[in-house]
């Protein structure tokens, strides 16, 4: 499964990237994220791995994030793995003006086992989640409003 999402954020690219890269701010815009911790490498650098503990729709998920490319301020790519799923996320940040930035995210998923069935039954679920994450990020960056944690 592949798709692209994008959002325009009314803030300078530098301000957006400060939030995007700050692991302490992740729970404020990553809905369902309970905690995260670096498990290898230097946090925030290419090759580093972070374990994410997320609750989505009442399901607890453990996911590993690996940073695979970091060419900021233009792009940041990560690979995510969990039981039954592997995902590649390519994020691009384009300064449209001094106070306006476009965040484009290319998502690619591969599923196995039960998750393959879920992806067939609910194909829009993953894209809706991606759109929600971008919207939550925009609201947090622009207005300082945190997402619900439950």
N, C-alpha and C positions, 0 to 999 in steps of 0.2 A: 504494500500500500504506500502510495506517495501522494503528497499534497503540499501546497504552499499557502501560508497565511501572512498577512502583513497588517501593520497598524501605524498610524501617524501619531507621534507623541509631541506635544507642545512644550518641549524642553530642548536645550542644547544637547548635542550628542555626548559631550564630555560628562554632563550631569547624569545622563542615562547610563553611561558605562560605569560610573562610580557605583550606582545602585546594582546594576547587573552583575558586577564582579564582587560585591561585598557579601560573603557567605552569611554574615550575621543578619543581613536584611532579607535573605531568601524566604523565611517564614512569613514575612509581611506581604509578599506578593505571590508566593507559590502555594496556592490553596491545597490544604491537606498535608503539607510537609510538617512532620512532627519534629524531626531532627536530622542532622547530617554531620558527617565527620570524615576527615581525610584519612584514607587507609594506606595510601602509598604516594610517594613523590612529594613535591612542594606544592601545597594548595594553590590553585589558580594558574598553575603552569602546565604547559603541554606535557602529556604523559601522566599527570597526577590522576589519582582515582579517589572518588568520594562516595561513601555509602549514604544513600538517601532512604529515610524511613517515611513513607507516605501513606495516608489513609484516603482512599477514593471510593465513594459510594459504599462506605462501610467496610471496604476490604483493605487490609493492611498489606502493603507492598514494600519489599526491600529491593532497591535498585542501585546499581553501580554506575556512576558517571565517570567517563574517562575523557579528559580534554584532548582532542586530537589535532586541533589547529587553533592558533591564537594569533591573529594579525590585526590587533586593535589599533585604531578605532573602527576599522572597516568590517572585520569578520571574527567570528568565534564559532568553532564547531565542537560538538560533543557526541559521544557514543554512550547509549544507555542500555543496560542489560538487566533483565529480571527474569523470573521463571516464565518461560513461554514467549518471551518477547525480546527483540533487539531493535534498537532505534538509532538512527543517525539524524542529528539535528544540525543544520547549517544555518547560522544566524548572521545576517548582514545589517549593518547600521549605516544609513546614508543621511548625511546632513543636508536637509532640503533648504534650510536658511539658518540664520544665527540661533533661532529659538524653535526649530521644528526638525524632527528626525523621523525617518522611515525605518522601521524594524521589519525586515522580511525574514521569515523562517521557512526553510525547506525541510520537510519531514519525510523520512523513509522508514517504514516498519517491516520487520519480518517476524512471523509468528510460528510457534510450534504448539503441539498438544491442544489443551483446552482453550488457550488464547487464540488459536487459529479459528476455532468455532465462534468465539466471541467476536472476532474481527469480521466474520461473515454475517453473523446475526445482527450486529450493531456497528456497521461500517462508519457511521458518522460520529460515533462516540469519541474517537481519537482526535478528529479534527475539531470537534466542539471543545474538547479539553484544551487543545492548543490555542484556539481563539480566546477562551476564557483566561488562560494564563497571560496572554498578551494584553487583554483588557484589564485584568487585575494589576499588571505591571504599570500600565498607563495611568490608572487611577492612583496608584501608590506614588509614582514619580511626580505626577502633576499636582495632586491634591493631598498627599500624605495619608490617604485612607488605606488602612490595612484590610486584608481579606479575612473572612471568617475562618477560624481554625478548625471547626468541626466538620 
